[in-house]
Amino acid sequence: MFKKILIANRGEIALRIIRTAREMGIKTVAVYSTADKDSLHVRFADEAVCIGPPPSPQSYLNIPNIIAAAEITNADAIHPGYGFLSENAKFSGICRDHGIKFIGASPEMINAMGDKASAKDTMKKAGVPVIPGSEGLLASSDEGRELAKGIGYPVIIKATAGGGGRGMRIIWNDEEFERNWDSARQESAAAFGNDGIYMEKYVEDPRHIEIQLAGDQYGNVCHLSERDCSIQRRHQKLIEEAPSPFITPELREIMGDAAIKGAKSINYEGLGTIEFLVDKHRNFYFMEMNTRIQVEHPVTEEVINYDLVKEQILIAAGVPISGRNYLPTKHAIECRINAEDPENNFRPTPGKIEYLHKPGGHGTRVDTHIYAGYTIPSNYDSMIAKLIVSAQTREEAIIKMERALGEFIIEGPGIKTTIPLHIKLMQNEDFKKGNFTTSFMNTFDMNA
């Protein structure tokens, strides 16, 4: 087992990893930018090393500084959390070269799944259903238009190195193709340094369903049920729940088997998630694989009563998994609480928190790094907390979430949060009935 883990991340996920490591008797090292010097992950880790100024490229994306921090503290493993360097094949490889265990996917696995065009081809060869589209990257807009005519509009073009909706455009007809092609490539090049574009048939009003996976170095892979992530805005998830109100037990088994088949095709080791689009007829198609732990992992933890961070560390240490699939035993919902103003186009609202009250009660969990007196920095993602509730039924979970949201108070000059939006969503009749797709937020009016 590892003696000391460096957490190459910040915020709630860094704190989450520190807590599990401490319970396992493992020492921890926090790294931080100068903007995060007063963050809780710095306070609660056994050691802390400043790795640079606030901009991410100079701190949390600064590989030499992170490796140096690991070496001077004698850390024998690095946990990257999610985001930042968690799916960076170069970083995973450098850790290996320096004799430091990367608690995540190998460079080979990240490369196999990180490029979405090649990942789709890999899944197709493994027998996993994929959406009709281009065979690899498109060479030109003319090639894209020809293919679009063949598979039929609407289509969606995507950045092969993309994420978070960047470099992604829905195209409804031939006349729109050229300008969307140009803007997607420019956005992709600016965001990822890669302007490669591929295309798929656009599945209208689908559900976004992901299967949580675990695999070990001995070839065992199991699934830990599904999460429904369909409530999203501009491809950014707002609410996740497990199990999905749309998925039947029969479909869960079929999708789970497909996800396992895909993971085994690349000899996957660690925690990972395969994301699918599911149409109204419950046909499902591979979308992408995330080779890391995800923001919404607590939803799965609550419905199967299992510490996924602990499992991730055990797998990295060479401990075999049980190999059995886990099915949900209750219902859980997670709301991402962002320091954003929903009534002002979700503008980020950093600032100092003067008053904080976190909800409690049976089946209520708050994963956060904020506290009264904490200053929300403007340099990073605006998510400041995750509120998770669990109950025996979905109806009870919705009632509990609305109650918990009402107790969640975050106040400070200029600070707005997405809490009021989530309360309105819990009160929405279509949401209560499970009648929603990925386009739900396009017409949702929180003032209605």
C-alpha positions in Angstrom: 0.0 0.0 0.0 1.1 3.6 -0.6 2.7 5.5 2.2 2.1 9.0 0.9 -0.1 10.4 -1.8 0.2 13.8 -3.4 -3.1 15.2 -4.6 -2.6 17.2 -7.8 -5.8 19.1 -7.5 -7.7 21.6 -5.4 -11.1 22.2 -3.9 -13.6 19.6 -2.8 -12.1 16.7 -4.7 -8.7 17.3 -3.0 -10.4 17.4 0.4 -12.4 14.2 -0.5 -9.2 12.3 -1.4 -7.4 13.5 1.8 -10.3 12.2 4.0 -10.3 8.7 2.4 -6.5 8.5 2.5 -6.4 9.4 6.2 -8.9 6.6 6.9 -6.7 4.2 5.0 -3.6 5.3 7.1 -2.0 7.0 4.1 -0.2 10.4 4.5 -1.2 13.2 2.1 0.5 16.1 0.4 -1.5 19.1 -0.9 -0.3 21.3 -3.7 -1.7 24.8 -4.0 -1.5 28.0 -5.9 -1.1 31.3 -4.1 -4.8 31.9 -4.6 -5.6 28.7 -2.6 -3.2 29.3 0.3 -6.2 29.4 2.7 -8.1 26.5 1.2 -9.1 23.6 3.4 -7.2 20.9 1.4 -4.0 22.8 2.4 -5.0 22.9 6.0 -6.0 19.2 6.4 -3.3 17.5 4.4 -0.2 16.3 6.3 2.0 18.5 4.1 1.5 21.3 1.6 3.6 22.7 -1.2 3.0 25.9 -3.1 3.4 25.2 -6.8 2.9 28.6 -8.4 0.7 31.7 -8.9 -3.1 31.6 -9.5 -3.2 30.9 -13.3 -3.7 27.1 -13.8 -0.9 26.8 -16.4 1.6 28.1 -13.8 0.3 25.9 -11.0 -2.2 23.0 -11.3 -1.1 22.3 -14.9 2.6 22.9 -14.2 3.9 19.3 -14.4 7.5 20.0 -13.4 6.4 21.8 -10.3 4.0 19.0 -9.3 6.7 16.3 -9.9 9.2 18.3 -7.9 6.7 18.6 -5.0 6.2 14.8 -5.1 9.9 14.2 -5.0 10.8 16.6 -2.2 8.0 15.2 0.0 8.8 11.5 -1.0 5.3 10.9 -2.2 5.0 7.4 -3.8 1.8 8.1 -5.6 -0.1 11.0 -7.2 -3.9 11.3 -7.3 -5.0 13.8 -10.0 -8.7 14.0 -9.1 -10.8 15.2 -12.0 -10.1 18.0 -14.5 -6.6 19.6 -14.7 -4.1 16.7 -15.4 -6.4 13.8 -14.7 -6.6 12.7 -18.3 -3.2 13.9 -19.4 -1.3 11.0 -21.0 2.0 13.0 -20.8 1.6 13.5 -17.1 0.7 9.9 -16.4 3.8 8.8 -18.4 6.1 11.2 -16.5 4.8 9.9 -13.2 5.7 6.4 -14.4 9.1 7.5 -15.6 9.8 9.0 -12.1 8.7 5.8 -10.2 5.6 7.6 -8.9 2.3 5.7 -9.2 -0.4 7.7 -11.1 -3.7 6.8 -9.5 -5.6 6.9 -12.7 -5.3 5.5 -16.3 -2.0 4.6 -18.0 -0.8 6.8 -20.9 -1.8 4.1 -23.3 -5.4 4.0 -22.0 -5.7 7.7 -21.9 -4.5 8.0 -25.5 -6.9 5.2 -26.6 -9.9 7.0 -25.2 -8.8 10.7 -25.0 -9.1 11.3 -28.8 -12.8 11.0 -29.3 -12.6 10.0 -33.0 -10.2 7.0 -32.3 -12.2 6.1 -29.1 -15.3 5.7 -31.2 -13.4 3.4 -33.6 -12.1 1.4 -30.7 -15.6 1.0 -29.3 -17.0 0.0 -32.6 -14.4 -2.7 -33.0 -15.3 -4.0 -29.5 -19.0 -4.3 -30.5 -20.3 -1.3 -28.6 -23.1 0.6 -30.4 -21.8 3.9 -31.9 -23.6 6.8 -33.5 -23.3 6.9 -37.3 -20.7 9.4 -38.4 -17.3 10.1 -39.8 -14.6 7.4 -39.8 -12.0 9.4 -37.9 -11.3 13.1 -38.5 -12.8 15.2 -41.3 -10.2 16.5 -43.8 -12.4 19.4 -45.0 -15.8 21.0 -44.8 -16.6 19.6 -48.2 -16.0 16.1 -47.0 -18.3 16.9 -44.0 -21.1 18.2 -46.1 -21.0 15.1 -48.3 -21.1 12.8 -45.3 -24.0 14.9 -43.7 -26.1 14.4 -46.8 -25.5 10.7 -46.6 -26.4 10.2 -42.9 -29.0 13.0 -42.9 -29.3 16.3 -41.0 -29.1 17.3 -38.2 -25.5 16.4 -37.5 -23.1 17.5 -34.8 -19.4 18.3 -35.3 -17.1 17.9 -32.4 -13.5 18.7 -31.4 -11.6 15.5 -31.2 -9.7 16.8 -28.2 -12.8 18.6 -26.8 -14.7 18.7 -23.6 -17.3 20.9 -21.8 -19.1 21.6 -25.1 -16.2 23.5 -26.6 -15.5 22.9 -30.3 -19.0 21.5 -30.7 -21.7 22.6 -33.1 -25.1 21.3 -34.1 -25.8 21.8 -37.9 -29.3 21.6 -39.2 -28.8 22.1 -42.9 -26.2 22.4 -45.6 -26.3 26.2 -45.6 -25.1 26.3 -41.9 -22.2 24.0 -42.4 -19.3 26.3 -43.5 -19.6 28.9 -40.7 -20.1 26.2 -38.0 -17.1 24.3 -39.3 -14.9 27.4 -39.2 -16.0 28.5 -35.7 -15.7 25.0 -34.2 -12.2 24.6 -35.5 -11.1 28.0 -34.2 -12.6 27.3 -30.8 -11.0 23.9 -30.6 -7.6 25.2 -31.6 -7.8 28.0 -29.0 -9.0 25.7 -26.2 -7.1 22.5 -26.8 -4.3 23.4 -29.3 -5.9 20.9 -31.7 -8.4 21.8 -34.4 -9.3 18.2 -35.4 -13.0 17.8 -36.0 -15.2 14.7 -36.5 -18.9 14.4 -37.1 -21.8 12.3 -35.9 -25.5 12.0 -36.6 -27.2 14.3 -34.1 -29.5 12.3 -31.8 -32.4 14.7 -31.0 -33.6 15.0 -27.4 -31.6 12.0 -26.0 -30.9 11.1 -22.4 -27.3 11.3 -21.3 -26.6 8.1 -19.4 -23.2 7.0 -18.1 -22.1 3.7 -16.7 -19.6 3.7 -13.8 -16.8 1.1 -14.3 -14.0 -0.4 -12.2 -11.2 -2.5 -13.6 -8.0 -4.0 -12.2 -4.7 -5.1 -13.5 -5.8 -8.8 -13.6 -8.4 -8.3 -16.3 -11.4 -8.0 -14.1 -14.0 -5.3 -15.0 -17.4 -4.6 -13.4 -20.0 -1.9 -13.6 -21.5 0.0 -10.7 -24.8 0.9 -12.3 -25.7 4.0 -14.2 -26.1 7.7 -13.6 -28.5 10.0 -15.5 -26.8 13.3 -16.4 -29.4 14.7 -18.8 -30.1 17.9 -16.9 -27.4 20.1 -18.3 -26.8 23.6 -19.7 -24.5 24.1 -22.7 -23.2 20.5 -22.2 -22.3 21.3 -18.6 -24.1 19.0 -16.1 -26.3 20.6 -13.4 -27.9 17.6 -11.8 -27.0 13.9 -11.7 -29.0 11.0 -10.3 -28.9 7.3 -9.9 -30.6 5.2 -11.0 -32.0 6.8 -14.1 -35.8 7.1 -14.1 -35.7 6.2 -17.8 -33.6 3.0 -17.7 -35.2 -0.4 -17.2 -33.5 -3.2 -15.4 -33.1 -5.0 -18.7 -31.5 -2.0 -20.4 -29.2 -1.5 -17.4 -27.9 -5.0 -17.9 -27.4 -4.6 -21.6 -25.7 -1.2 -21.3 -23.6 -2.4 -18.4 -22.4 -5.4 -20.5 -21.6 -3.2 -23.4 -19.6 -0.8 -21.2 -17.6 -3.7 -19.7 -16.9 -5.1 -23.2 -15.5 -1.6 -24.2 -13.4 -1.3 -21.1 -12.0 -4.8 -21.5 -11.0 -4.1 -25.1 -8.4 -1.6 -23.9 -7.5 -3.7 -20.7 -8.8 -0.8 -18.6 -7.5 -0.4 -15.1 -8.9 1.9 -12.5 -12.2 3.8 -12.2 -13.7 5.1 -15.4 -17.0 6.0 -17.0 -18.5 5.2 -20.4 -21.1 7.8 -21.5 -24.0 7.0 -23.8 -26.7 8.8 -25.6 -30.0 7.0 -25.3 -32.8 7.9 -27.7 -36.6 7.9 -27.0 -36.8 4.3 -28.2 -34.0 3.3 -25.7 -31.5 2.7 -28.3 -28.1 3.6 -26.9 -24.9 4.9 -28.5 -21.3 5.3 -27.2 -20.4 9.0 -26.8 -17.1 9.0 -24.9 -15.1 7.4 -22.1 -13.7 9.4 -19.1 -10.6 7.7 -17.8 -10.8 9.3 -14.3 -13.1 9.6 -11.3 -16.0 12.0 -12.1 -17.5 15.0 -10.3 -20.7 13.0 -9.8 -19.2 9.9 -8.3 -20.9 10.5 -4.9 -24.3 9.6 -6.5 -23.0 6.1 -7.2 -21.4 5.9 -3.8 -24.7 6.6 -2.1 -26.8 4.0 -4.1 -24.3 1.1 -3.7 -22.8 2.2 -0.3 -19.2 2.1 -1.6 -16.2 4.4 -1.3 -15.1 4.8 -4.9 -12.0 6.9 -4.0 -10.9 4.0 -1.7 -11.5 1.5 -4.5 -9.5 3.7 -6.9 -6.5 3.7 -4.5 -6.7 0.0 -3.8 -6.8 -0.8 -7.6 -3.7 1.4 -8.1 -2.0 -0.5 -5.3 -2.6 -3.8 -7.1 -5.6 -5.1 -5.0 -8.0 -7.0 -7.2 -11.6 -6.0 -7.4 -14.5 -8.3 -6.5 -15.5 -8.5 -10.2 -19.2 -8.4 -9.4 -21.6 -5.8 -10.8 -23.3 -3.5 -8.3 -27.0 -2.5 -8.6 -28.6 0.5 -7.0 -30.4 -0.2 -3.7 -31.9 3.3 -3.3 -32.1 6.6 -5.1 -29.6 9.5 -5.0 -29.6 13.0 -6.6 -26.7 15.4 -6.8 -27.0 19.2 -7.4 -23.8 21.1 -8.4 -23.8 24.3 -6.5 -21.9 27.0 -8.5 -21.0 30.5 -7.6 -22.9 31.9 -10.6 -25.9 34.1 -11.2 -28.5 32.1 -13.1 -30.5 35.3 -13.8 -27.5 36.9 -15.5 -26.5 34.3 -18.0 -24.7 32.3 -15.3 -22.1 34.9 -14.8 -19.5 33.7 -12.2 -19.7 35.6 -8.9 -16.4 35.2 -6.9 -16.0 36.9 -3.6 -15.7 36.4 0.2 -18.3 34.2 1.9 -19.4 36.0 5.1 -22.1 33.5 6.2 -22.5 29.8 5.5 -25.0 27.2 6.6 -24.8 23.7 5.2 -27.9 21.4 5.3 -27.9 18.2 7.3 -30.2 15.4 8.2 -30.5 11.7 7.4 -29.4 11.0 3.8 -28.0 14.5 3.2 -24.3 14.9 2.2 -22.4 18.1 1.3 -19.0 17.8 -0.5 -17.4 21.2 -0.4 -14.2 23.1 0.5 -15.9 26.4 1.4 -16.3 27.9 4.8 -17.4 31.2 6.4 -14.5 33.6 5.7 -13.4 31.8 2.5 -12.8 33.8 -0.6 -14.1 32.2 -3.8 -11.3 32.8 -6.3 -12.0 34.0 -9.9 -9.3 31.8 -11.4 -11.0 28.4 -11.4 -14.2 26.6 -12.1 -17.2 28.2 -10.3 -18.4 24.9 -8.7 -18.1 25.4 -4.9 -20.1 22.5 -3.5 -22.0 19.3 -4.4 -25.2 18.6 -2.5 -26.2 14.9 -2.5 -29.3 13.3 -1.0 -30.4 9.7 -0.9 -33.7 8.0 -0.1 -35.6 4.8 -0.7 -37.5 6.2 -3.7 -36.9 9.0 -6.3 -40.0 10.9 -5.0 -38.6 10.9 -1.5 -35.1 12.0 -2.8 -36.7 15.0 -4.6 -38.6 16.1 -1.5 -35.4 15.7 0.6 -33.3 17.7 -2.0 -35.8 20.6 -2.0 -35.7 20.7 1.8 -31.9 20.5 1.9 -31.5 23.2 -0.8 -33.7 25.5 1.3 -31.3 25.1 4.2 -28.2 25.8 2.2 -27.2 29.4 2.8 -24.1 31.0 1.2 -23.9 34.8 1.6 -21.3 37.4 0.8 -21.0 40.7 -1.1 -22.0 40.1 -4.7 -22.2 36.3 -4.4 -25.0 34.5 -6.2 -25.4 30.8 -6.5 -27.4 28.2 -8.5 -29.3 27.1 -5.4 -32.5 29.0 -6.4 -32.3 27.3 -9.8 -32.1 23.9 -8.3 -35.0 24.5 -6.0 -37.1 25.5 -9.1 -36.0 22.3 -10.8 -37.0 20.1 -7.9 -40.5 21.8 -8.0 -40.9 21.3 -11.8 -43.6 18.8 -12.7 -41.8 17.4 -15.7 -38.6 16.8 -13.6 -40.7 15.1 -10.9 -42.2 12.8 -13.5 -38.8 12.0 -15.1 -39.9 13.6 -18.3 -36.7 15.3 -19.5 -33.9 15.0 -22.0 -30.6 16.9 -22.6 -32.6 19.8 -24.2 -34.7 20.3 -21.0 -32.8 23.4 -20.0 -33.3 25.1 -23.4 -36.9 25.9 -22.5 -36.8 25.9 -18.7 -37.9 29.2 -17.1 -36.9 29.5 -13.4 -39.2 32.5 -13.1 -42.3 30.6 -14.2 
